[in-house]
Amino acid sequence: MVFSFWSGLDWRNKTPNIYFSISKEGDSRLEFVSYDDKVKIEFFTSVAEALGMQQKTRAKSGDTFEHWVKNYKGNDYILALDDFLRRDKKIIDAFIQISNLGKLFAPISEEEFKKNKRRIDAQRKKIKKDYEFKVDYDEVKSITLDSLQINNISLFSNPNKIHFHENLTCFIGLNGTGKTSILRALVLAFTGYEQNETMGIEDSELLTSRLRNLLHIKGVTDSGAPKYAEKGFSEIYYRVESTLQSDDATLYYNKVILSSENNDPQVSDDSESDFRNISDDKYKSLFLAFPQLQEEEKEKNAAQNKVFPHISDAISMLNNKPDNRFGAFADWLRGLNNLANDKQAKGEATPLERVLLKEVFEIISEVTGETITLDRIVVNENGKHPIWVKLGTDNSPILFDLISQGYNNVFGWIGYFMKRLKEVTPSSETDFTKTPAIVLIDEIDTYLHPLWQTKILEVLVRRFPNVQFVVTTHSPYIVGSIPSNKIKIYTCLKNNEGFDIEPFEEFNAYGANIDKLSDKLFGVNGRFVSKVQERFTELSKLVNDNELEEAKKFISNSFSDIDTNDSELLRMKMLIRTKEILAK
């Protein structure tokens, strides 16, 4: 790779006159070249002496030319480029200014830069497109989140540290206490900003604006605009372990910094971070994030065209745009069905695709507590291929596109999760449910019946033992359904100084009474209608004070709108009667 920061080309050498080059092995060099330009040769001779470069006379196509070279030590081209930018480029610029050669070696214009970048991006996309259809895996990396530390992120002005459970980490709290912001900060720290080409300003002005707004707002300016904190960060520690080399479990970290100068927030990656341990040509492990929003349109999007793990699996959590999980899952089912049909037509009795289809619906059936089966996928001439499923004991099939919002939500994200997990599973592995991954779900209980809420995470944690789930929820059924050795619970709380994230350790939530869970974890008393709860509190005081006649009058006057068979009301009446008998 050859690039330059200055204009001035040598057409015979087909390079700039001044350029930085990197070999395939990572070796880096600074090079000057000129055939017969005396001004340039004289200039390069003086600059090369200051930089300690070697001068060589070389021949090419019968012509001789002068060539100056400086080799940088090692094969870490990032360090070499850093050394060049910090020292050598400044020396070259100073010589250009002193020698009055600013027109001959003018800085590359922004227009020229963008034109060349467009050419590079087009070539890069072509290479990626060709590569993605050939991709296969010899191994997959198991990436495990260890901890997340945030400071001046969203509502959290104080440093907060979160330690993740290897199975499930759950964030609870009232609306507006920062649960979603934690997931967004996690995605940003995991993927990085500057090093990820799909995160740049040119690619998405709107996304960049939203990321900047993750910086904590500490007040309002005189003009009424948000007043940002000077600096914040999201820092994540993680382990990367190869399935082929189980002893490699070093702790790495990534850090994204948000800063504000003149109240203008900016986003940048910490140069010391280990982003390459997660992403180079492709992510080393599946990292999925599901926001609350989901797309009802069944159109395809760019993310679905990629097979290997990539940032598009999580980008919707950052840009707050609805994803197309339901449509992508439906297309996957159609593809599996087509492959199975082709194999059966050639004489294969039970294709693996047919077995996979059955397993997918078995897992969804476990979550819902009722048998859900794929009835058929009609292959018709218009190419739409409608999907028919059977729900529960009803023998009448229903169109997949017409299922209820609750079913749509379950089929959507769980189905898409299984689709992506299967796609990234190495071809040598037969059981995709054992493939490691990280999955983030915001408001996992959305549209789910309480019975489903008691089952969904229990099934997923059991069925996918190597997947690390990170979720937010408002449901006590979700929190109380997981054994304590497989979950960490954090509460997002407002205090006098702002908001904090605290581990919940007051009691073991697994299998706890639903009223206790609602009260202690979510601040909702068993009598969620506060006026009714106030009546029971007053009645209890009368009975405890042995004001039994007043208590009976209070029941007659104040509980006419309450179910006469209410268990607590019956208990209070029995207690009054017992006290009257004892008094006699």
Number of C-alpha atoms within 10 A of each C-alpha: 9 15 12 18 16 18 17 17 18 13 11 12 13 8 17 21 22 24 17 20 18 18 12 8 9 15 16 26 20 23 24 23 26 23 21 12 11 10 11 18 18 10 14 25 17 11 20 18 12 13 16 11 19 14 18 12 11 13 11 10 6 6 10 13 17 19 20 22 18 17 14 17 12 11 15 14 19 11 14 22 19 11 13 18 12 11 11 17 16 12 16 17 18 13 18 18 13 10 10 11 15 15 11 14 19 14 14 13 12 9 9 10 11 11 11 12 12 11 10 12 12 12 12 12 11 11 11 14 13 11 12 14 12 9 11 16 12 11 18 20 22 22 24 24 24 17 16 23 20 25 21 24 29 23 22 25 20 17 15 17 17 18 16 23 20 20 21 23 21 22 26 25 20 15 10 12 21 23 25 22 18 25 23 28 24 25 23 24 26 27 24 27 23 16 16 14 13 15 21 15 14 10 11 12 11 11 20 19 15 13 20 19 18 24 30 26 19 15 12 11 11 8 7 8 11 16 20 25 20 18 17 25 25 28 23 26 20 22 19 20 19 17 15 11 10 11 9 12 15 9 14 17 20 25 27 26 21 25 21 17 11 8 14 12 21 17 23 16 21 17 12 9 17 18 22 15 17 22 19 12 10 14 18 24 26 28 26 26 26 26 24 18 14 19 14 15 12 15 11 14 12 7 16 16 11 18 16 23 21 21 24 17 21 25 24 23 28 23 17 15 15 16 26 23 26 26 21 23 23 21 18 18 21 21 13 17 21 17 15 22 16 12 17 14 10 9 10 12 11 11 17 15 18 19 12 18 18 14 13 19 18 16 20 22 17 18 22 23 14 14 17 21 20 18 16 16 18 14 14 9 7 6 8 12 16 15 20 18 20 18 19 14 9 10 10 11 15 15 14 19 16 10 14 10 13 16 17 21 21 22 22 23 24 21 24 22 21 16 19 24 23 19 17 23 24 16 14 10 14 12 12 19 18 16 23 24 26 20 19 24 21 22 19 24 25 16 16 19 12 13 13 20 23 23 18 25 20 18 18 20 18 13 14 18 15 19 26 22 25 25 24 25 20 19 21 25 25 24 28 20 20 22 14 16 12 14 22 23 21 23 20 22 16 17 8 5 9 12 18 20 23 15 15 17 10 8 10 13 24 17 15 16 12 14 15 16 24 20 15 16 21 16 13 15 15 14 14 13 10 12 10 14 14 12 15 19 11 13 22 15 13 18 19 14 10 15 13 19 13 13 22 18 11 15 18 10 10 14 15 9 8 11 10 11 9 9 10 11 17 13 12 18 16 12 16 20 14 11 14 13 9 7 8 5
